Amino acid sequence: MASGEANETARVVLGDSRVLAYSDIGDPDGVPVLSCLGTPHSRIPHPDDHEVALALGVRVIAPERPGFGLSDPLPGRAVVDWADDARQLLDALDLPAVAVLGSSGGGPYAVATAATLPDRVAGLALVASGVPSTAPVHGDVVPLDEEGLVARGRQFEQWLRDDPDAFFAAVGITRSDWWLRMLAEAFRQGHAAYVEDHLLNHSDWSPALGRVAAPTRIWHGELDDNIPLAAVTWMAQRIPGATVTVIPEAGHDIAAQWPDVLTWLRDVRPT
């Protein structure tokens, strides 16, 4: 990545010959942050994210999980498998340690990375993070059963291809060129990764919580109906030393916290 330029599409070939695609934005000489993307996000960064990261002195590396965008599928994968993909990416980029960010559906994978690679994770930030199946409460926005997820994923794929306005009306997001491009790229290979990711997010990955050694901070919207605050509070109590920042009157979309999150990740140091 040339100084000051965002790299929207880069690839690394993993040990099993799979391709892992990622974006690389911000300051190439800045503090490296591994961003575990939400579901169903692709590597395509928001137009403002590069400039914010650049100004803060942060380099954000955002890989696509298997089956999304340009990343090859990994049939039968588990949440914990992501940590090895992350390790190989960090090795390829010659990064001995990073701060890790998990947003929404990327939260479980960020936790798995921190728990599995304690010597390589300086800090962990979770933003509107998903929770394991053992949490006491769950949201009612996304189906938790495979049949419902397949129907929803197939519908999303069709809408994004043929009727984007119907998609944005259904999910309550204001349409923009970036949203459409980023999501269409996420569904490039179909809806299977969307279904798989949600099923994995709602599996019992809770044993990893207690193995997180890095300083951990969680940001969550007070009124999030996708992932209730009570569930995230329960999760935080199981991560040693974790703190929770509640965003008053906010729902699941707390993207406005991006500068604060990056600043914390830039400055965090292992305890």
Disulfide bonds with the S-S distance in Angstrom:
none
